[in-house]
């Protein structure tokens, strides 16, 4: 989490710096909020150009496939509209009671086994995966397979995954979704993949290749960012005890707390690279056509020009302008769902686990590097056993449902 502060000197100095990416290719690192917004929304900065032969790349393996994230308008809009209706605020509101039930049931299981647990394995990994699997129609039993593929898919360096391993994961995910789409075409069900297949077979709005990669994008993005943000947010609160107490005492602040935690501790350090289609000037620096541009989300979210006292965590702050869900055409399509999952998770974890504390020293909390998403891989916590069990008994007295079988 401290890496964000290292960008301060650049942000308050040159604002745009030439850097070398993990792949060895050079890029222009953009650090100020308004400049980053420009890179994310201005059509002069292209995602599609990153697919061209010999284009600069961020990580060890080429990302040369037509996912939604790698498209520019008008193709991007054509594919995105296929799925946008599934994640509207109204649709997500219908899911909220189910998310609440899952949160409560998973916490019940933790309390029953407590008073110590790994919040990542026992909660953060389970909730978003269960929700996205149900929505898409993916068998929950396949989670171990696509979980491993997703992590390799998101690798930006060769520290943990070689280029060959990343490519293997890309192929495996594509093959898995191709087979799932074929199965849904043969036996449709009440889920998003079945709906997409049925609609596209009727309209032919997108190709079979685009449909498959749309499924890959939904599966990976639909759980990885939220898993990491649950862990990041709880870890941040544990490191900011005054703000954690404030949220416990004022649970009505949970909505602004979600936005502030996303601003300061979002799961993405940098946005996806863009290629300039012409010369572009940002903060007095002319970036030539054909250059790679790396917009720093984490730096933009701490820009003092936009967020007063930007390094301080203030859960009552209006931080909704943060860029952790991106901006422009590539704004996160699942942002409304992620907010519901985060809101219920933070509120109920603090309410249901009185005396929540780290069970290890902060410096012993593992944080993998070299991934597009930024998070803790393990968060061992402890809590007041007697109080937590009493709350669980009260919940069961009113007839709370059991958790679904996802293990």
URMOCOR-V990159 format. One record per backbone hydrogen bond with DSSP energy under -1.0 kcal/mol. NH is the residue of the N-H (numbers start at 0). CO is the residue of the C=O. If there is no record, write none. Layout:
# URMOCOR-V990159
nh: [NH/NH]
co: [CO/CO]
This chain:
# URMOCOR-V990159
nh: [4/5/6/7/10/11/12/14/15/16/18/20/22/23/26/27/28/29/30/35/36/37/38/39/40/41/44/45/49/50/51/54/64/66/69/70/75/77/78/79/80/81/82/83/85/86/91/92/93/98/99/100/101/102/103/104/105/106/107/108/109/110/111/112/113/116/118/121/123/124/126/129/130/131/132/133/134/135/136/137/141/142/145/146/147/148/149/150/151/152/153/154/155/156/165/166/167/168/169/170/171/172/173/174/175/176/177/178/179/180/181/182/183/184/185/186/190/191/192/194/195/196/197/198/199/200/201/202/203/210/211/212/213/214/215/216/217/218/219/220/221/222/223/226/227/228/229/230/231/232/233/234/235/236/237/238/243/244/245/246/247/248/249/252/253/256/257/258/259/260/261/262/263/264/270/273/274/275/276/279/281/284/286/289/290/292/293/295/297/299/300/301/302/305/306/311/316/318/321/325/330/331/334/337/338/339/340/341/342/343/344/345/346/347/348/349/350/351/352/355/356/358/363/364/371/373/376/380/381/382/383/387/388/389/390/391/392/393/394/395/396/398]
co: [1/2/3/4/6/7/9/9/13/28/26/24/57/20/18/291/16/293/14/31/32/33/34/35/36/37/41/274/46/47/48/51/62/64/66/67/71/73/74/75/76/78/79/79/82/83/87/88/89/94/95/96/97/98/99/100/101/102/103/104/105/106/107/108/109/380/378/117/118/119/122/125/126/127/128/129/130/131/132/132/138/139/141/142/143/144/145/146/147/148/149/151/369/369/161/162/163/164/165/166/167/168/169/170/171/172/173/174/175/176/177/178/179/180/181/182/188/134/135/190/191/192/193/194/195/196/197/198/199/206/207/208/209/210/211/212/213/214/215/216/217/219/219/222/223/224/225/226/227/228/229/230/231/232/233/234/239/240/241/242/243/244/245/249/250/252/253/254/255/256/257/258/259/260/294/292/45/290/43/286/284/281/279/275/287/273/27/29/268/295/296/298/299/302/302/308/313/316/318/322/327/324/331/333/334/335/336/337/338/339/340/341/342/343/344/345/346/347/348/352/381/379/360/361/153/266/365/116/356/114/353/383/384/385/386/387/388/389/390/391/392/395]
